[in-house]
């Protein structure tokens, strides 16, 4: 099974550039997890007849949003990719427990940030974590409410079956995960609070799959538009595939695809 995650930063924009469908046809993922779709289902007409689409769009038009596309024509005796169930957003009891009722920007659980697709042997979850903002005005919501709520959710799912979760977590976890860690210490995306959220994911037993195969720095998934940052590879690794420990021995490959253009993020892949 090949799963791809990509923050497309506007699916309509990537599609209008003629880049999205050719990308899917080239890499042929079994599951595609998208973040920051900035669209509703039906606003993008994609020529992908082999995929079933599941969308969680923000209540605010043209903002945030996630989607999962599942390939339906798998010729395999033991792989059934039709989801058993698909859940949008975080459960209300978790939202209430962690007081995730929003801030002056809005309610993050109405921003289309999470989709969980249940399959026979695992869950696949895509997430678009709220950005702390350059002035850190959303850091408290993220650190005190969103991060613990999302971790509680994936731990709940894991009680039933192993979990693969992926997406734009809006944090560089370690100094190896960004080109200029000293210069960015304390900046949004590299605060101790955001990094603590990633620490807690790992402490809960989830595995950063890319680091199973690649230990060295210099591998990034997002680049600023300023000063030709992508050409110079001055970037951040803020997009991840995490898995339950139970899946570790099934992981065959985890890669970053920096050559794929169309967004300020590039896709990442996982093969299990």
C-alpha positions as CSV (number, residue, x, y, z in Angstrom):
1,X,0.0,0.0,0.0
2,X,1.3,3.4,-1.0
3,X,0.0,6.5,0.8
4,X,0.8,10.0,-0.2
5,X,0.3,13.1,1.9
6,X,0.5,16.6,0.4
7,X,-0.4,20.1,1.6
8,X,-1.5,21.4,-1.7
9,X,-2.1,25.0,-0.5
10,X,-5.2,25.2,-2.7
11,X,-6.2,22.2,-4.7
12,X,-7.9,24.4,-7.3
13,X,-4.7,26.3,-7.9
14,X,-2.6,23.1,-8.3
15,X,-5.2,21.6,-10.6
16,X,-5.4,24.7,-12.8
17,X,-1.6,24.5,-13.2
18,X,-2.1,21.1,-14.7
19,X,0.0,19.4,-12.0
20,X,-2.3,17.4,-9.7
21,X,-3.8,14.8,-12.0
22,X,-0.5,14.0,-13.8
23,X,1.1,13.7,-10.3
24,X,-1.5,11.1,-9.2
25,X,-1.3,9.1,-12.4
26,X,2.5,9.0,-12.2
27,X,2.8,7.9,-8.5
28,X,-0.4,5.9,-8.4
29,X,-1.0,6.0,-4.6
30,X,-3.6,3.8,-3.1
31,X,-4.5,6.6,-0.7
32,X,-4.0,10.3,-1.1
33,X,-4.2,12.6,2.0
34,X,-4.5,16.3,1.2
35,X,-4.3,19.3,3.5
36,X,-5.2,23.0,2.9
37,X,-7.5,22.1,0.0
38,X,-9.2,25.5,0.3
39,X,-12.2,24.1,-1.6
40,X,-15.4,22.1,-1.2
41,X,-16.2,18.9,-3.0
42,X,-17.5,19.8,-6.5
43,X,-15.5,22.9,-6.8
44,X,-12.7,20.9,-8.4
45,X,-13.4,18.5,-11.3
46,X,-10.7,15.9,-11.2
47,X,-10.3,13.2,-13.9
48,X,-9.6,10.5,-11.3
49,X,-12.3,7.9,-11.9
50,X,-10.4,5.2,-10.0
51,X,-10.6,7.2,-6.7
52,X,-13.4,7.7,-4.2
53,X,-13.2,11.2,-2.6
54,X,-13.9,12.1,1.0
55,X,-13.8,15.8,1.9
56,X,-13.8,17.8,5.1
57,X,-14.1,21.5,4.1
58,X,-13.9,24.5,6.4
59,X,-17.1,26.4,7.1
60,X,-15.1,29.5,6.0
61,X,-15.0,29.5,2.2
62,X,-11.6,29.1,0.6
63,X,-9.8,28.3,3.9
64,X,-8.0,25.2,5.3
65,X,-9.7,21.9,4.6
66,X,-8.6,18.3,4.1
67,X,-9.5,15.4,1.8
68,X,-8.7,11.7,1.4
69,X,-8.9,10.0,-2.0
70,X,-9.0,6.2,-2.0
71,X,-8.2,4.1,-5.1
72,X,-11.0,1.6,-5.7
73,X,-9.6,-0.6,-8.4
74,X,-7.0,-2.5,-6.4
75,X,-6.3,-5.9,-7.9
76,X,-5.4,-7.7,-4.7
77,X,-6.9,-10.6,-2.9
78,X,-6.0,-9.3,0.6
79,X,-6.3,-5.5,0.2
80,X,-9.7,-3.9,0.4
81,X,-9.4,-0.2,0.3
82,X,-13.1,0.7,0.6
83,X,-13.3,2.5,4.0
84,X,-15.4,0.9,6.6
85,X,-16.2,4.3,8.0
86,X,-15.0,7.9,7.5
87,X,-15.2,10.4,10.4
88,X,-14.8,14.2,9.9
89,X,-13.3,16.4,12.6
90,X,-12.7,15.6,16.3
91,X,-15.4,13.9,18.4
92,X,-17.5,16.3,20.4
93,X,-16.6,14.7,23.8
94,X,-12.9,15.3,23.1
95,X,-13.6,18.9,21.9
96,X,-15.4,19.5,25.2
97,X,-12.8,17.8,27.4
98,X,-10.0,19.9,25.9
99,X,-12.0,23.1,25.7
100,X,-11.4,23.3,22.0
101,X,-14.0,25.9,21.4
102,X,-11.9,28.3,19.4
103,X,-10.3,31.7,19.6
104,X,-10.7,35.0,17.8
105,X,-9.7,33.3,14.6
106,X,-12.5,30.8,14.8
107,X,-13.3,27.3,15.9
108,X,-10.5,24.9,14.7
109,X,-13.0,22.0,14.6
110,X,-15.0,23.9,12.0
111,X,-12.0,24.4,9.8
112,X,-11.9,21.0,8.1
113,X,-8.7,19.9,9.8
114,X,-9.1,16.1,10.4
115,X,-10.4,13.1,8.5
116,X,-10.1,9.5,9.8
117,X,-10.7,6.7,7.4
118,X,-11.2,3.2,8.9
119,X,-9.9,0.2,6.9
120,X,-10.0,-3.5,7.9
121,X,-6.5,-3.5,9.5
122,X,-5.8,0.1,10.3
123,X,-6.9,3.7,10.4
124,X,-5.6,6.4,8.1
125,X,-5.9,9.9,9.5
126,X,-5.0,13.2,7.7
127,X,-4.5,16.3,9.8
128,X,-3.8,20.0,9.1
129,X,-2.6,21.3,12.4
130,X,-3.4,25.0,13.2
131,X,-0.6,27.4,12.6
132,X,0.6,29.2,15.7
133,X,0.9,32.4,13.6
134,X,4.0,34.6,13.2
135,X,3.0,36.7,16.3
136,X,2.3,33.4,18.2
137,X,-1.3,34.6,18.6
138,X,-2.6,31.0,18.1
139,X,0.1,29.2,20.0
140,X,-1.9,28.9,23.2
141,X,-4.9,27.3,21.4
142,X,-2.6,24.9,19.7
143,X,-0.4,24.0,22.7
144,X,-3.1,23.8,25.4
145,X,-6.1,22.6,23.4
146,X,-5.5,21.3,19.9
147,X,-2.4,19.2,20.3
148,X,-3.6,17.3,23.4
149,X,-7.1,16.9,21.8
150,X,-5.7,15.4,18.6
151,X,-3.3,13.1,20.5
152,X,-6.2,11.9,22.6
153,X,-8.2,11.2,19.4
154,X,-5.5,9.1,17.7
155,X,-4.8,7.2,20.9
156,X,-8.6,6.4,21.1
157,X,-8.5,5.1,17.5
158,X,-5.4,3.0,18.3
159,X,-7.3,1.2,21.0
160,X,-9.3,-0.4,18.1
161,X,-6.6,-0.9,15.5
162,X,-3.2,0.6,14.4
163,X,-3.1,4.1,13.1
164,X,-1.3,5.9,10.3
165,X,-1.6,9.6,10.6
166,X,-0.1,12.2,8.3
167,X,-0.2,15.8,7.3
168,X,1.1,19.3,7.9
169,X,1.8,19.4,11.6
170,X,3.2,23.0,11.3
171,X,6.2,22.2,13.5
172,X,9.8,21.3,12.8
173,X,10.4,18.7,15.6
174,X,14.2,18.8,16.0
175,X,17.0,21.1,14.8
176,X,17.6,18.6,12.0
177,X,14.2,19.4,10.6
178,X,14.9,23.0,9.5
179,X,17.8,24.6,7.7
180,X,18.4,27.5,10.2
181,X,17.4,26.3,13.7
182,X,19.4,28.8,15.7
183,X,18.0,31.7,13.8
184,X,14.4,30.4,14.2
185,X,14.5,29.4,17.8
186,X,11.2,30.6,19.4
187,X,9.7,31.5,16.0
188,X,6.3,30.0,15.0
189,X,6.9,26.4,13.9
190,X,9.9,26.0,16.2
191,X,8.8,27.0,19.6
192,X,9.4,24.8,22.6
193,X,5.6,24.5,23.0
194,X,5.0,23.2,19.4
195,X,8.0,20.9,19.7
196,X,6.6,19.6,23.0
197,X,3.5,18.5,21.1
198,X,5.6,16.4,18.7
199,X,7.5,15.0,21.7
200,X,4.3,13.8,23.3
201,X,3.2,12.1,20.1
202,X,6.5,10.1,20.2
203,X,6.2,9.5,23.9
204,X,2.8,8.0,23.2
205,X,4.5,5.4,21.0
206,X,4.0,6.8,17.5
207,X,6.9,6.6,15.1
208,X,8.1,9.3,12.7
209,X,8.5,7.0,9.7
210,X,10.9,9.3,7.7
211,X,13.5,9.0,10.5
212,X,13.4,5.2,10.3
213,X,15.3,5.5,7.0
214,X,16.9,9.0,6.9
215,X,18.8,10.3,9.9
216,X,20.7,13.3,8.4
217,X,19.5,16.9,8.1
218,X,18.8,18.7,4.8
219,X,15.5,17.1,4.0
220,X,12.5,19.5,4.0
221,X,8.9,19.6,2.9
222,X,8.1,23.3,3.0
223,X,10.0,26.4,1.7
224,X,9.3,30.1,1.9
225,X,8.7,32.0,-1.3
226,X,11.3,34.5,-0.3
227,X,14.9,34.6,-1.6
228,X,14.6,31.5,-3.7
229,X,14.5,29.4,-0.6
230,X,13.4,26.2,-2.4
231,X,16.1,26.5,-5.0
232,X,18.6,26.8,-2.2
233,X,16.9,24.1,-0.1
234,X,16.5,26.5,2.9
235,X,13.4,24.8,4.2
236,X,11.5,23.1,7.0
237,X,10.3,19.5,7.5
238,X,6.8,20.1,8.9
239,X,4.9,17.3,7.0
240,X,5.0,13.9,8.6
241,X,3.8,10.3,8.5
242,X,3.5,8.8,12.0
243,X,2.5,5.2,12.7
244,X,1.6,3.0,15.6
245,X,4.4,0.8,16.8
246,X,2.5,-2.2,15.7
247,X,3.0,-1.2,12.1
248,X,6.8,-0.6,12.3
249,X,7.8,-3.9,10.8
250,X,5.4,-3.4,7.9
251,X,7.0,-0.1,6.8
252,X,8.9,-0.5,3.5
253,X,9.7,3.0,2.5
254,X,9.1,6.7,3.7
255,X,10.2,9.4,1.3
256,X,10.0,13.1,0.6
257,X,9.4,14.2,-3.0
258,X,10.9,17.7,-3.2
259,X,11.0,17.5,-7.1
260,X,7.1,17.7,-7.2
261,X,6.0,21.3,-7.7
262,X,2.7,23.0,-7.4
263,X,2.7,24.1,-3.8
264,X,5.0,25.6,-1.2
265,X,4.9,22.1,0.4
266,X,6.0,19.0,-1.4
267,X,4.4,15.5,-1.1
268,X,5.6,12.8,1.3
269,X,5.1,9.1,0.8
270,X,4.7,6.0,2.9
271,X,4.7,2.4,1.7
272,X,3.6,-0.4,4.0
